Amino acid sequence: MSRGLAPAAGLVCLAALAAGPACGRSQGVPDEQLGDLVIDRRGREAPIDVDRATRDLAELGRALARPHSAVAAALGPHTAKLAATNAVLEDGKPISSLDEQTLIELGERGAFHALYTNSADYGAETIYTGSTGSAGGTDGKLYLRPRYQRWHERAPEEPEEPAAIRDRAFGAIAAAWDLLAPGAELVDRGAIQLAGRTGRKIEVHRAPSPAAPPHEPLAQRKWREARSIDELSGEIVLDAEKGVPLAVKLAGAVGFTRDGHRRTMKLSVEGTLGGIGTAPVIAAPARAEVVATPERLGEVDERDFLLRNIAPPLRHGGTGDSATSDKAAPEPAQPTQPAKTEPTKTEPTKPTKTEPTKTQPTQGAP
């Protein structure tokens, strides 16, 4: 259930219904008791308390979970570099490993260049040219390509897409902390100057008595509830004014059981911000490196035609959609032509004429 009626809100409504009157604002139910039903909490996140984050795991976790869009809003143009490693061992022998590198260059008006590569020879690269109008606009172009391939050009599918791409690329820090946090102990090391900003340095060690991992509601994450934090070290620098991470270095080992086998995951992440306040030039790739990108699949047109007047179309565009759907009407009619051949298949069944031929010899016998 995503951002819908929270369990507590459901109980409030059931109690109100049992009392007689309907559940609603007119009956005096406070918005706070209705959870996310009427309150959008995404825009109400409290500022990070840096002093508290130096000693409180939850507050530090909140700072490290901030998406890249929050970092961009706080610091403006900059360059972010991340490197992460992950290796799984069983009985001391490695059974899988992956090294990852990420680069995010953020320019003016939301323009950015993001590059992701890993040791499995996979990668992806994105360029967004940014808004040419007012700040926060989305009239720029997206250029995307897999590793070793050419670019595909298109407009953002929705206004939030460019920022969402950057947020996903920046997610390695939050993912590593989420695994290691139950075993962490924090030490405040005071103020430090980094990348032209005043930061607050926090050392991270393995706690003598790690906390129990939290409950995991998703089945695919249940294994985390029984994990152990066997090793942990690192240091974090938060911006003293904005509370966003300026530098992160974490390394640890997590023990867990999967399919009856005890395994160890060794992971690390290192991230730094640089060039804060200096906007790199983000340019579109050369036209020779850009290939045509289909705007839609033919299956979408077929689906919209077959479900016309039954379900809403997948394509939107006002009167233009109706015009295209009318033009598309004769095309799906072509597959119905084979239906006309079915009666022709019955023509060979005219062996009814052969039945008299079978009787002719019998007439000639007497």
C-alpha positions in Angstrom: 0.0 0.0 0.0 1.8 3.1 -1.3 0.9 6.4 0.1 -2.7 5.4 0.4 -4.9 4.9 3.5 -2.6 4.1 6.3 -3.6 1.5 8.8 -4.1 4.1 11.6 -6.3 6.1 9.2 -8.3 3.1 8.5 -9.0 2.5 12.1 -10.1 6.1 12.6 -12.6 5.7 9.8 -13.9 2.4 11.1 -14.4 3.9 14.6 -16.3 6.9 13.1 -18.5 4.6 11.0 -19.3 2.5 14.1 -20.4 5.7 15.9 -22.8 6.6 13.1 -21.7 9.7 11.2 -19.4 9.4 8.2 -15.7 9.8 8.5 -14.6 13.2 7.1 -13.4 16.7 7.9 -16.9 17.9 8.8 -16.9 15.4 11.7 -13.8 17.0 13.2 -11.2 14.2 12.5 -7.8 15.9 12.5 -5.8 15.7 9.3 -2.9 14.3 11.4 -5.0 11.2 12.2 -5.7 10.5 8.6 -2.0 9.8 7.8 -1.0 10.3 4.2 -4.6 10.3 3.0 -4.9 14.1 3.1 -1.3 15.2 4.0 1.6 15.0 1.6 4.5 14.5 3.9 7.1 14.5 1.1 7.3 18.3 1.2 7.3 18.6 5.0 10.6 17.0 5.9 12.3 18.8 8.8 15.8 20.2 8.3 18.6 17.9 9.4 19.8 18.6 13.0 23.6 18.3 12.5 24.4 18.4 16.2 21.9 15.6 16.8 23.2 13.6 13.8 26.6 13.4 15.4 25.2 11.1 18.2 21.8 9.8 16.9 21.8 7.0 14.4 18.3 7.8 13.2 19.1 11.5 12.5 22.3 10.6 10.7 20.4 8.0 8.7 17.9 10.7 7.7 20.8 12.8 6.5 22.4 10.0 4.5 19.0 9.0 2.9 18.5 12.5 1.4 18.2 12.2 -2.4 20.6 13.9 -4.7 17.8 16.4 -5.6 18.0 17.6 -1.9 21.8 17.9 -2.2 21.4 19.9 -5.4 18.8 22.2 -3.8 21.1 22.8 -0.8 24.5 23.3 -2.6 23.8 24.1 -6.2 26.1 23.0 -9.0 28.8 20.5 -8.0 30.4 17.2 -8.9 29.7 13.9 -7.0 31.9 10.8 -7.2 30.9 7.5 -5.7 32.6 4.1 -5.6 31.0 1.0 -4.1 32.1 -2.6 -3.6 30.1 -5.7 -2.7 31.4 -9.2 -2.3 29.5 -12.3 -0.9 31.5 -15.1 0.6 30.6 -18.6 1.8 33.0 -20.6 3.9 35.6 -17.9 3.1 35.3 -18.4 -0.6 33.8 -15.6 -2.8 30.7 -16.5 -4.7 29.9 -13.1 -6.2 31.4 -9.6 -6.3 30.6 -6.3 -8.0 32.5 -3.0 -8.1 30.6 0.2 -9.1 31.6 3.7 -10.0 29.3 6.7 -10.4 29.9 10.2 -11.5 27.3 13.0 -11.4 28.1 16.5 -12.8 25.4 19.0 -12.0 25.3 22.3 -14.0 22.9 25.2 -14.2 19.1 25.0 -14.5 19.1 21.3 -13.7 21.4 20.2 -16.5 23.6 17.2 -15.6 25.8 14.4 -16.9 25.7 11.1 -15.1 27.9 8.1 -15.7 27.6 4.6 -14.1 30.0 1.7 -14.7 30.6 -1.6 -13.0 33.0 -4.6 -13.0 30.4 -6.7 -14.8 31.1 -4.6 -18.0 27.7 -2.9 -17.7 27.1 0.8 -17.6 24.8 3.6 -18.5 25.2 7.3 -19.3 22.7 10.2 -19.2 22.9 13.8 -20.3 20.1 16.3 -19.6 20.5 19.7 -21.2 18.4 21.4 -18.6 15.7 24.0 -18.9 16.1 26.8 -21.3 13.3 28.8 -19.7 12.6 29.5 -16.1 14.4 27.5 -13.4 12.7 24.2 -12.7 11.4 23.9 -16.3 11.6 20.6 -18.2 11.9 21.8 -21.8 15.4 20.3 -22.1 16.3 17.0 -23.8 17.4 13.7 -22.3 20.2 11.7 -23.9 20.6 8.2 -22.7 22.7 5.3 -23.7 23.9 1.9 -22.4 27.6 1.3 -22.2 29.4 1.0 -25.6 26.2 2.1 -27.4 25.1 5.3 -29.1 22.8 8.0 -27.6 19.0 8.1 -27.7 17.3 11.5 -27.5 13.9 12.2 -26.1 12.0 14.6 -23.9 11.5 13.8 -20.2 8.4 11.6 -19.8 7.4 13.6 -16.7 8.8 16.7 -15.0 10.4 14.7 -12.2 12.3 12.2 -14.4 15.6 14.1 -14.7 15.9 14.5 -10.9 14.8 10.9 -10.4 17.6 9.6 -12.6 20.1 11.6 -10.4 18.5 10.3 -7.2 18.9 6.7 -8.3 22.6 7.2 -9.3 23.2 8.7 -5.8 21.6 5.9 -3.9 24.7 3.8 -3.0 25.3 5.8 0.2 21.8 5.3 1.6 21.8 1.6 0.6 25.1 0.9 2.4 24.1 2.8 5.5 20.7 1.0 5.6 22.6 -2.4 5.9 25.2 -1.3 8.4 23.3 1.2 10.7 22.1 -1.3 13.3 25.7 -2.0 14.3 27.0 1.6 14.3 28.4 3.7 17.1 29.1 7.4 16.5 31.9 9.7 17.6 31.8 13.5 17.0 35.1 14.8 15.7 34.1 18.4 15.4 34.3 21.0 12.6 36.3 20.5 9.5 36.8 22.4 6.2 36.0 20.4 3.1 35.4 21.4 -0.5 35.1 25.1 0.5 32.4 24.3 3.1 32.4 24.0 6.9 31.5 20.4 7.8 31.0 18.2 10.8 33.1 15.1 11.0 31.6 11.9 12.5 33.6 8.7 13.0 31.7 5.4 12.7 32.7 2.3 14.6 31.1 -1.1 15.3 29.1 -0.8 18.6 30.0 -3.3 21.4 26.4 -4.4 21.4 24.8 -3.8 18.0 21.0 -3.1 17.9 18.6 -5.6 16.5 17.8 -5.0 12.9 14.4 -3.5 12.2 11.3 -5.3 10.9 11.2 -5.7 7.2 7.7 -5.7 5.7 8.8 -7.0 2.3 9.3 -10.7 1.8 12.4 -10.3 -0.3 14.1 -8.4 2.5 13.2 -10.7 5.4 16.7 -12.1 5.5 17.8 -8.7 6.8 16.0 -9.2 10.1 18.5 -11.9 11.1 21.6 -10.2 9.8 24.6 -9.5 12.0 27.0 -6.6 11.7 30.4 -8.2 12.1 32.6 -5.4 11.0 32.1 -1.6 10.6 34.3 1.4 10.3 34.3 4.8 8.5 33.8 8.5 8.7 31.1 10.9 7.5 31.3 14.7 6.9 28.0 16.5 7.0 27.6 20.1 5.8 27.3 22.1 9.0 24.7 24.5 7.5 22.7 22.3 5.2 23.1 18.8 6.8 23.8 17.1 3.5 26.8 14.7 3.2 30.0 16.2 1.8 32.0 13.0 2.2 31.2 9.5 3.2 33.5 6.5 3.7 32.0 3.3 5.1 33.2 -0.3 5.1 31.7 -3.3 6.9 30.8 -7.0 6.9 27.3 -8.4 7.3 26.5 -12.0 8.2 23.3 -13.5 6.9 21.7 -16.8 6.1 20.3 -17.7 2.7 18.9 -21.1 1.7 20.3 -22.6 4.9 23.8 -21.4 4.2 25.6 -18.9 6.3 27.3 -16.2 4.2 29.2 -12.9 4.7 28.7 -9.8 2.6 31.6 -7.4 2.6 30.7 -4.0 1.3 32.1 -0.5 1.1 31.1 2.9 -0.2 33.0 6.1 -0.7 31.5 9.3 -1.9 32.8 12.9 -2.2 31.4 16.2 -3.4 33.7 18.7 -5.2 33.5 21.8 -7.3 30.7 23.2 -5.2 29.3 26.3 -6.7 31.2 25.8 -10.0 28.8 24.8 -12.8 30.3 22.4 -15.3 29.4 22.9 -19.0 26.8 20.2 -19.9 26.6 19.8 -23.7 24.5 17.6 -25.8 26.4 14.8 -27.6 27.4 15.1 -31.3 24.5 14.5 -33.7 26.5 11.7 -35.3 26.4 9.8 -32.0 22.6 10.1 -31.7 20.3 7.5 -33.2 16.5 7.8 -33.8 14.5 6.9 -30.8 10.9 5.5 -31.3 8.4 7.6 -29.4 5.9 4.8 -29.0 5.4 1.1 -29.7 2.8 -0.1 -32.2 1.4 -2.4 -29.5 0.1 0.7 -27.8 -1.9 1.8 -30.8 -3.3 -1.7 -31.2 -4.3 -1.9 -27.5 -6.0 1.5 -27.6 -7.9 0.5 -30.7 -9.1 -2.8 -29.4 -10.2 -1.3 -26.1 -11.7 1.8 -27.6 -14.8 2.8 -25.6 -13.9 0.1 -23.0 -10.8 1.4 -21.3 -8.9 4.8 -21.3 -6.2 5.1 -24.0 -2.6 4.8 -22.9 -1.7 7.7 -25.2 -2.8 11.2 -24.2 -2.9 14.2 -26.3 -6.4 15.6 -26.5 -8.1 15.6 -29.9 -4.9 14.4 -31.6 -5.5 11.0 -30.0 -8.9 10.6 -31.5 -7.6 11.5 -34.9 -4.9 8.9 -34.7 -7.2 6.3 -33.4 -9.6 6.8 -36.3 -6.7 6.5 -38.8 -5.6 3.4 -37.1 -9.0 1.8 -37.3 -8.5 0.3 -40.8 -5.1 -1.2 -39.8 -6.3 -3.6 -37.2 -9.1 -4.6 -39.6 -6.5 -6.2 -41.9 -5.9 -9.1 -39.5 -9.6 -10.0 -39.8 -9.1 -10.9 -43.5 -7.8 -14.4 -42.6 -11.2 -14.9 -41.1 -12.6 -14.8 -44.7 -10.4 -17.7 -45.7 -12.1 -19.9 -43.2 -15.1 -20.5 -45.4 -12.7 -21.2 -48.3 -11.3 -24.0 -46.2 -14.7 -25.6 -46.3 -14.7 -25.8 -50.1 -12.5 -28.8 -50.2 -15.3 -30.5 -48.2 -17.3 -30.6 -51.4 -16.6 -34.4 -51.5 -20.4 -34.5 -51.4 -19.9 -34.8 -55.2 -17.9 -37.9 -54.6 -20.8 -39.6 -52.8 -22.7 -40.0 -56.1 -19.5 -41.4 -57.7 -19.5 -44.1 -55.1 -23.1 -45.0 -56.1 -22.3 -45.1 -59.8 -20.4 -48.4 -59.7 -23.3 -49.9 -57.8 -25.7 -48.9 -60.5 -23.6 -50.5 -63.1 -23.3 -53.8 -61.3 -26.8 -55.2 -62.4 
